[in-house]
Amino acid sequence: MDELGDKLPIDHELIKENMRKLVNSDSRPEVICVYKILSKCHVISTNDIVKLAISPEYEKECISCASAESIYRGLRLLQELGLIVGKISKGGYVWQLVFC
């Protein structure tokens, strides 16, 4: 993948399976929160993830991780697991789910 946001087929079953693995492995709350947001948005900036984490839609799920530091920690852990990729852009990092 050369550019984030390239039109890739979205594998909803893989997203569900990855979420099950994260939940069953007792992953940190911020990892699950960030993955839930990315599973809906697919390509999103760090700033937008932070905004969504404190929004009414995610406030119950992301209550323990709705700080920029927690979100970034969750993003880095997901990146280490190979579930997402990040790329620097003008406004900061942009993140995308990996489908493979």
MIZAFI-852024 format. One record per residue (C-alpha): residue number from 0; residue in three letters; x, y, z. Coordinates in pm, 1 decimal. Layout:
BEGIN
<rec><num>NUM</num><residuo>ALA</residuo><u>X</u><v>Y</v><w>Z</w></rec>
...
END
This chain:
BEGIN
<rec><num>0</num><residuo>MET</residuo><u>0.0</u><v>0.0</v><w>0.0</w></rec>
<rec><num>1</num><residuo>ASP</residuo><u>166.5</u><v>321.2</v><w>-115.8</w></rec>
<rec><num>2</num><residuo>GLU</residuo><u>-90.6</u><v>572.2</v><w>-1.0</w></rec>
<rec><num>3</num><residuo>LEU</residuo><u>-324.3</u><v>556.7</v><w>292.2</w></rec>
<rec><num>4</num><residuo>GLY</residuo><u>-681.0</u><v>578.4</v><w>184.0</w></rec>
<rec><num>5</num><residuo>ASP</residuo><u>-625.8</u><v>382.4</v><w>-136.1</w></rec>
<rec><num>6</num><residuo>LYS</residuo><u>-949.2</u><v>209.9</v><w>-225.9</w></rec>
<rec><num>7</num><residuo>LEU</residuo><u>-904.1</u><v>-134.0</v><w>-77.0</w></rec>
<rec><num>8</num><residuo>PRO</residuo><u>-1176.5</u><v>-390.5</v><w>-35.0</w></rec>
<rec><num>9</num><residuo>ILE</residuo><u>-1295.0</u><v>-383.2</v><w>324.8</w></rec>
<rec><num>10</num><residuo>ASP</residuo><u>-1305.1</u><v>-726.0</v><w>484.8</w></rec>
<rec><num>11</num><residuo>HIS</residuo><u>-1575.7</u><v>-697.6</v><w>750.2</w></rec>
<rec><num>12</num><residuo>GLU</residuo><u>-1525.5</u><v>-1057.9</v><w>862.6</w></rec>
<rec><num>13</num><residuo>LEU</residuo><u>-1155.5</u><v>-992.7</v><w>921.9</w></rec>
<rec><num>14</num><residuo>ILE</residuo><u>-1244.4</u><v>-682.8</v><w>1124.6</w></rec>
<rec><num>15</num><residuo>LYS</residuo><u>-1481.9</u><v>-890.0</v><w>1340.6</w></rec>
<rec><num>16</num><residuo>GLU</residuo><u>-1223.1</u><v>-1165.8</v><w>1384.2</w></rec>
<rec><num>17</num><residuo>ASN</residuo><u>-951.2</u><v>-917.6</v><w>1481.4</w></rec>
<rec><num>18</num><residuo>MET</residuo><u>-1185.9</u><v>-757.6</v><w>1734.0</w></rec>
<rec><num>19</num><residuo>ARG</residuo><u>-1264.5</u><v>-1098.4</v><w>1885.9</w></rec>
<rec><num>20</num><residuo>LYS</residuo><u>-892.7</u><v>-1170.9</v><w>1916.4</w></rec>
<rec><num>21</num><residuo>LEU</residuo><u>-827.2</u><v>-834.6</v><w>2082.3</w></rec>
<rec><num>22</num><residuo>VAL</residuo><u>-1110.1</u><v>-880.5</v><w>2332.5</w></rec>
<rec><num>23</num><residuo>ASN</residuo><u>-1019.5</u><v>-1243.4</v><w>2407.4</w></rec>
<rec><num>24</num><residuo>SER</residuo><u>-653.0</u><v>-1159.3</v><w>2459.8</w></rec>
<rec><num>25</num><residuo>ASP</residuo><u>-737.9</u><v>-903.9</v><w>2728.3</w></rec>
<rec><num>26</num><residuo>SER</residuo><u>-593.4</u><v>-620.7</v><w>2521.9</w></rec>
<rec><num>27</num><residuo>ARG</residuo><u>-565.5</u><v>-281.0</v><w>2681.4</w></rec>
<rec><num>28</num><residuo>PRO</residuo><u>-887.4</u><v>-74.3</v><w>2666.0</w></rec>
<rec><num>29</num><residuo>GLU</residuo><u>-729.8</u><v>189.0</v><w>2442.6</w></rec>
<rec><num>30</num><residuo>VAL</residuo><u>-640.0</u><v>-77.1</v><w>2184.0</w></rec>
<rec><num>31</num><residuo>ILE</residuo><u>-1000.1</u><v>-197.1</v><w>2165.2</w></rec>
<rec><num>32</num><residuo>CYS</residuo><u>-1136.8</u><v>158.5</v><w>2160.7</w></rec>
<rec><num>33</num><residuo>VAL</residuo><u>-909.3</u><v>266.2</v><w>1876.1</w></rec>
<rec><num>34</num><residuo>TYR</residuo><u>-976.7</u><v>-51.4</v><w>1676.5</w></rec>
<rec><num>35</num><residuo>LYS</residuo><u>-1352.9</u><v>4.4</v><w>1710.3</w></rec>
<rec><num>36</num><residuo>ILE</residuo><u>-1315.6</u><v>356.9</v><w>1575.1</w></rec>
<rec><num>37</num><residuo>LEU</residuo><u>-1090.9</u><v>243.6</v><w>1289.7</w></rec>
<rec><num>38</num><residuo>SER</residuo><u>-1328.3</u><v>-40.5</v><w>1204.6</w></rec>
<rec><num>39</num><residuo>LYS</residuo><u>-1592.7</u><v>220.9</v><w>1125.1</w></rec>
<rec><num>40</num><residuo>CYS</residuo><u>-1374.7</u><v>490.6</v><w>969.5</w></rec>
<rec><num>41</num><residuo>HIS</residuo><u>-1098.4</u><v>277.0</v><w>809.0</w></rec>
<rec><num>42</num><residuo>VAL</residuo><u>-874.6</u><v>582.6</v><w>742.7</w></rec>
<rec><num>43</num><residuo>ILE</residuo><u>-857.9</u><v>855.9</v><w>1005.8</w></rec>
<rec><num>44</num><residuo>SER</residuo><u>-619.7</u><v>1104.0</v><w>1165.3</w></rec>
<rec><num>45</num><residuo>THR</residuo><u>-503.4</u><v>1084.6</v><w>1525.8</w></rec>
<rec><num>46</num><residuo>ASN</residuo><u>-684.2</u><v>1412.0</v><w>1599.9</w></rec>
<rec><num>47</num><residuo>ASP</residuo><u>-1011.0</u><v>1277.4</v><w>1462.6</w></rec>
<rec><num>48</num><residuo>ILE</residuo><u>-974.8</u><v>957.1</v><w>1665.3</w></rec>
<rec><num>49</num><residuo>VAL</residuo><u>-934.6</u><v>1164.1</v><w>1983.2</w></rec>
<rec><num>50</num><residuo>LYS</residuo><u>-1244.6</u><v>1368.5</v><w>1892.7</w></rec>
<rec><num>51</num><residuo>LEU</residuo><u>-1448.5</u><v>1054.9</v><w>1828.3</w></rec>
<rec><num>52</num><residuo>ALA</residuo><u>-1328.9</u><v>886.5</v><w>2148.4</w></rec>
<rec><num>53</num><residuo>ILE</residuo><u>-1486.7</u><v>1164.4</v><w>2354.7</w></rec>
<rec><num>54</num><residuo>SER</residuo><u>-1800.6</u><v>1188.2</v><w>2141.2</w></rec>
<rec><num>55</num><residuo>PRO</residuo><u>-2136.7</u><v>1056.3</v><w>2267.2</w></rec>
<rec><num>56</num><residuo>GLU</residuo><u>-2109.2</u><v>765.5</v><w>2019.8</w></rec>
<rec><num>57</num><residuo>TYR</residuo><u>-1794.2</u><v>626.0</v><w>2184.3</w></rec>
<rec><num>58</num><residuo>GLU</residuo><u>-1785.5</u><v>779.0</v><w>2532.7</w></rec>
<rec><num>59</num><residuo>LYS</residuo><u>-1897.7</u><v>458.3</v><w>2707.9</w></rec>
<rec><num>60</num><residuo>GLU</residuo><u>-1649.6</u><v>235.9</v><w>2523.2</w></rec>
<rec><num>61</num><residuo>CYS</residuo><u>-1360.5</u><v>480.7</v><w>2533.3</w></rec>
<rec><num>62</num><residuo>ILE</residuo><u>-1408.5</u><v>640.1</v><w>2874.8</w></rec>
<rec><num>63</num><residuo>SER</residuo><u>-1080.3</u><v>505.6</v><w>3012.2</w></rec>
<rec><num>64</num><residuo>CYS</residuo><u>-874.2</u><v>602.1</v><w>2709.9</w></rec>
<rec><num>65</num><residuo>ALA</residuo><u>-1011.4</u><v>931.8</v><w>2580.8</w></rec>
<rec><num>66</num><residuo>SER</residuo><u>-685.2</u><v>1122.3</v><w>2607.8</w></rec>
<rec><num>67</num><residuo>ALA</residuo><u>-441.6</u><v>1187.7</v><w>2326.2</w></rec>
<rec><num>68</num><residuo>GLU</residuo><u>-171.7</u><v>991.5</v><w>2509.2</w></rec>
<rec><num>69</num><residuo>SER</residuo><u>-392.8</u><v>684.2</v><w>2554.7</w></rec>
<rec><num>70</num><residuo>ILE</residuo><u>-514.7</u><v>697.5</v><w>2197.3</w></rec>
<rec><num>71</num><residuo>TYR</residuo><u>-159.6</u><v>723.3</v><w>2064.6</w></rec>
<rec><num>72</num><residuo>ARG</residuo><u>-51.7</u><v>430.7</v><w>2285.3</w></rec>
<rec><num>73</num><residuo>GLY</residuo><u>-340.9</u><v>224.1</v><w>2144.1</w></rec>
<rec><num>74</num><residuo>LEU</residuo><u>-245.3</u><v>317.4</v><w>1789.2</w></rec>
<rec><num>75</num><residuo>ARG</residuo><u>117.7</u><v>218.2</v><w>1843.3</w></rec>
<rec><num>76</num><residuo>LEU</residuo><u>16.4</u><v>-116.7</v><w>1995.7</w></rec>
<rec><num>77</num><residuo>LEU</residuo><u>-215.7</u><v>-189.3</v><w>1702.1</w></rec>
<rec><num>78</num><residuo>GLN</residuo><u>66.2</u><v>-97.3</v><w>1466.0</w></rec>
<rec><num>79</num><residuo>GLU</residuo><u>301.8</u><v>-337.3</v><w>1647.5</w></rec>
<rec><num>80</num><residuo>LEU</residuo><u>39.7</u><v>-611.2</v><w>1606.2</w></rec>
<rec><num>81</num><residuo>GLY</residuo><u>30.7</u><v>-541.2</v><w>1231.6</w></rec>
<rec><num>82</num><residuo>LEU</residuo><u>-338.6</u><v>-447.7</v><w>1233.3</w></rec>
<rec><num>83</num><residuo>ILE</residuo><u>-292.3</u><v>-85.9</v><w>1121.8</w></rec>
<rec><num>84</num><residuo>VAL</residuo><u>-45.2</u><v>133.3</v><w>937.0</w></rec>
<rec><num>85</num><residuo>GLY</residuo><u>25.2</u><v>499.2</v><w>995.9</w></rec>
<rec><num>86</num><residuo>LYS</residuo><u>164.8</u><v>770.7</v><w>774.7</w></rec>
<rec><num>87</num><residuo>ILE</residuo><u>263.0</u><v>1125.8</v><w>856.7</w></rec>
<rec><num>88</num><residuo>SER</residuo><u>65.0</u><v>1393.2</v><w>673.6</w></rec>
<rec><num>89</num><residuo>LYS</residuo><u>32.6</u><v>1770.8</v><w>695.3</w></rec>
<rec><num>90</num><residuo>GLY</residuo><u>-204.6</u><v>1752.5</v><w>991.0</w></rec>
<rec><num>91</num><residuo>GLY</residuo><u>-27.3</u><v>1472.6</v><w>1177.7</w></rec>
<rec><num>92</num><residuo>TYR</residuo><u>-53.0</u><v>1096.8</v><w>1149.8</w></rec>
<rec><num>93</num><residuo>VAL</residuo><u>-323.7</u><v>925.4</v><w>946.3</w></rec>
<rec><num>94</num><residuo>TRP</residuo><u>-405.7</u><v>563.8</v><w>1028.4</w></rec>
<rec><num>95</num><residuo>GLN</residuo><u>-558.9</u><v>281.0</v><w>827.1</w></rec>
<rec><num>96</num><residuo>LEU</residuo><u>-662.2</u><v>-76.7</v><w>894.1</w></rec>
<rec><num>97</num><residuo>VAL</residuo><u>-457.6</u><v>-348.7</v><w>726.6</w></rec>
<rec><num>98</num><residuo>PHE</residuo><u>-649.6</u><v>-615.9</v><w>535.3</w></rec>
<rec><num>99</num><residuo>CYS</residuo><u>-432.9</u><v>-920.0</v><w>475.3</w></rec>
END
